[in-house]
Amino acid sequence: MDPAPARSTGVNEAIVEPGVALGVTTEEAESFEALYRRTFPRVYAYAASLVRERAAAEDVTALAFERAYRKRNRFRPARGTREAWLFGIARNAALDELRKRKRRASLEAEPEDLATPDFDGHVDSALRRATVRAALAQLDARERELVALKFMAGLSNAEIARVLGISESNAGTKLHRTVNKLREACDERA
């Protein structure tokens, strides 16, 4: 029988590989990091489209990734992609936030777009964005969620179906109808 290892007395001796103390292999940590880096902007955009406040979207995004990390061993590839699984978690975190605040998301307070500053030369695109915003405001919450999952999160119809718990054909049909409704509302405003 091997003798018991001596106890460490120094703080530096307690430093281990990232995640090892949590029972995570380096490969799992790197895999989750890759998922995080690949999906963070889309998860944030999706959360922002649901909660409509920058600070709340940041909190929801952080909570979603925290939950996903803690539950990473519960992911089952047979049930869908990692991204669909992650967006399901993000959806639940956003809905928890909305329930906590006892209000539904509205598109009237869209977060400002920091990526493209609004110069005078961009009036046409600003008008188009305002038209789309107004048309989105006419949709009900479920329709806005479909639009957010497809265009903000960039999910496929199959992934949207898994997130919402509906069939893929149903997701495609609802999305098609919603986009047509959105297109008609934009045409009316133009």
C-alpha positions as CSV (number, residue, x, y, z in Angstrom):
1,M,0.0,0.0,0.0
2,D,1.3,3.4,-0.9
3,P,1.8,5.9,1.9
4,A,-0.6,8.8,2.0
5,P,0.7,11.9,0.2
6,A,2.0,14.7,2.4
7,R,-0.3,17.6,3.0
8,S,0.5,20.8,1.2
9,T,1.3,23.8,3.3
10,G,1.9,26.3,0.6
11,V,-0.8,28.1,-1.4
12,N,1.1,27.8,-4.6
13,E,1.2,24.0,-4.3
14,A,-2.6,23.9,-4.3
15,I,-2.8,25.4,-7.8
16,V,-4.0,22.8,-10.4
17,E,-5.0,22.6,-14.0
18,P,-8.1,24.8,-14.7
19,G,-11.3,22.9,-13.9
20,V,-9.5,19.9,-12.3
21,A,-10.7,20.8,-8.9
22,L,-14.2,20.9,-10.2
23,G,-13.9,17.4,-11.7
24,V,-13.6,18.7,-15.3
25,T,-11.0,17.4,-17.7
26,T,-8.9,19.9,-19.7
27,E,-10.6,18.6,-22.9
28,E,-14.1,19.3,-21.5
29,A,-13.1,22.8,-20.3
30,E,-11.6,23.6,-23.7
31,S,-14.8,22.2,-25.4
32,F,-17.0,24.4,-23.3
33,E,-14.7,27.4,-23.9
34,A,-15.0,26.8,-27.7
35,L,-18.8,26.7,-27.3
36,Y,-18.8,29.9,-25.3
37,R,-16.6,31.8,-27.7
38,R,-18.6,30.6,-30.7
39,T,-22.1,31.3,-29.3
40,F,-21.6,34.2,-26.8
41,P,-22.6,37.0,-29.3
42,R,-25.7,35.2,-30.4
43,V,-26.8,34.2,-26.9
44,Y,-26.4,37.8,-25.8
45,A,-28.3,39.1,-28.8
46,Y,-31.1,36.5,-28.2
47,A,-31.3,37.5,-24.5
48,A,-31.3,41.2,-25.3
49,S,-34.1,40.7,-27.8
50,L,-36.2,39.0,-25.0
51,V,-35.4,41.1,-22.0
52,R,-34.9,44.4,-23.8
53,E,-32.4,45.9,-21.3
54,R,-28.6,45.7,-21.7
55,A,-27.8,45.0,-18.1
56,A,-30.5,42.3,-17.8
57,A,-29.3,40.7,-21.1
58,E,-25.7,40.6,-19.7
59,D,-27.1,39.0,-16.5
60,V,-29.2,36.5,-18.4
61,T,-26.3,35.6,-20.7
62,A,-23.9,35.0,-17.7
63,L,-26.6,32.9,-16.0
64,A,-27.2,30.9,-19.1
65,F,-23.6,30.0,-19.5
66,E,-23.2,29.3,-15.8
67,R,-26.1,26.9,-15.9
68,A,-24.9,25.3,-19.0
69,Y,-21.4,24.8,-17.5
70,R,-22.9,23.2,-14.4
71,K,-25.2,21.0,-16.4
72,R,-22.7,20.2,-19.2
73,N,-22.7,16.5,-18.2
74,R,-26.5,16.3,-18.8
75,F,-26.2,17.2,-22.5
76,R,-27.4,14.4,-24.8
77,P,-26.3,14.6,-28.4
78,A,-29.3,12.4,-29.4
79,R,-31.7,15.2,-28.3
80,G,-30.1,17.9,-30.5
81,T,-27.0,20.1,-31.0
82,R,-25.1,21.8,-28.2
83,E,-26.3,25.1,-29.5
84,A,-29.9,24.2,-29.3
85,W,-29.3,22.9,-25.8
86,L,-27.6,26.1,-24.8
87,F,-30.3,28.3,-26.3
88,G,-32.9,26.3,-24.4
89,I,-31.0,27.2,-21.2
90,A,-30.7,30.8,-22.3
91,R,-34.5,30.9,-23.1
92,N,-35.3,29.6,-19.6
93,A,-32.9,32.1,-18.0
94,A,-34.5,35.0,-19.9
95,L,-38.0,33.8,-19.0
96,D,-37.0,33.5,-15.3
97,E,-35.8,37.1,-15.5
98,L,-39.0,38.3,-17.1
99,R,-41.1,36.5,-14.5
100,K,-38.9,38.0,-11.8
101,R,-39.6,41.5,-13.2
102,K,-43.2,40.6,-13.8
103,R,-43.3,42.1,-17.3
104,R,-43.1,41.0,-20.9
105,A,-40.5,42.0,-23.3
106,S,-41.4,44.8,-25.7
107,L,-39.4,46.1,-28.6
108,E,-39.9,49.8,-27.9
109,A,-36.7,50.0,-25.9
110,E,-34.3,48.3,-28.3
111,P,-30.7,48.3,-27.0
112,E,-28.6,50.8,-28.9
113,D,-26.4,49.4,-31.7
114,L,-22.9,50.1,-30.7
115,A,-21.4,48.3,-33.6
116,T,-22.6,50.8,-36.2
117,P,-22.7,54.4,-35.2
118,D,-25.6,56.4,-36.5
119,F,-24.1,59.0,-38.9
120,D,-26.1,61.4,-41.0
121,G,-25.2,59.4,-44.1
122,H,-27.0,56.4,-42.6
123,V,-30.4,57.9,-42.5
124,D,-31.9,55.4,-44.9
125,S,-30.7,52.4,-42.9
126,A,-31.9,54.1,-39.7
127,L,-35.3,54.5,-41.2
128,R,-35.3,50.8,-42.3
129,R,-34.4,49.8,-38.7
130,A,-37.2,52.0,-37.3
131,T,-39.6,50.4,-39.7
132,V,-38.6,46.9,-38.7
133,R,-38.7,47.8,-35.0
134,A,-42.2,49.1,-35.4
135,A,-43.3,46.0,-37.3
136,L,-41.7,43.7,-34.7
137,A,-43.7,45.6,-32.0
138,Q,-46.9,44.5,-33.7
139,L,-46.0,40.8,-33.4
140,D,-47.0,38.9,-30.3
141,A,-44.4,37.6,-27.9
142,R,-44.2,34.1,-29.4
143,E,-43.7,35.5,-32.9
144,R,-41.0,37.8,-31.6
145,E,-39.3,34.9,-30.0
146,L,-39.3,32.9,-33.2
147,V,-37.7,35.9,-35.0
148,A,-35.1,36.3,-32.3
149,L,-34.2,32.6,-32.3
150,K,-33.8,32.6,-36.1
151,F,-32.2,35.9,-36.8
152,M,-30.6,37.0,-33.6
153,A,-29.4,33.6,-32.4
154,G,-28.9,32.2,-35.9
155,L,-30.5,28.8,-35.1
156,S,-31.8,26.4,-37.8
157,N,-35.5,25.4,-37.8
158,A,-34.6,22.1,-36.3
159,E,-32.8,23.8,-33.4
160,I,-35.6,26.3,-32.9
161,A,-38.0,23.3,-32.8
162,R,-35.9,21.7,-30.0
163,V,-35.7,24.9,-28.0
164,L,-39.5,25.5,-28.2
165,G,-40.5,21.9,-27.9
166,I,-42.4,21.8,-31.2
167,S,-41.9,19.8,-34.4
168,E,-39.4,21.1,-37.0
169,S,-42.2,21.4,-39.6
170,N,-44.3,23.4,-37.2
171,A,-41.3,25.7,-36.4
172,G,-40.8,26.2,-40.1
173,T,-44.4,27.0,-40.8
174,K,-44.8,29.4,-37.8
175,L,-41.5,31.1,-38.8
176,H,-42.7,31.5,-42.4
177,R,-46.0,33.0,-41.4
178,T,-44.3,35.3,-38.9
179,V,-41.8,36.5,-41.5
180,N,-44.6,37.1,-44.0
181,K,-46.5,39.0,-41.3
182,L,-43.4,41.1,-40.6
183,R,-42.8,41.7,-44.3
184,E,-46.4,42.9,-44.8
185,A,-46.1,45.2,-41.7
186,C,-42.9,46.7,-43.1
187,D,-44.4,47.2,-46.6
188,E,-47.4,49.1,-45.0
189,R,-45.0,51.4,-43.2
190,A,-42.8,52.0,-46.2
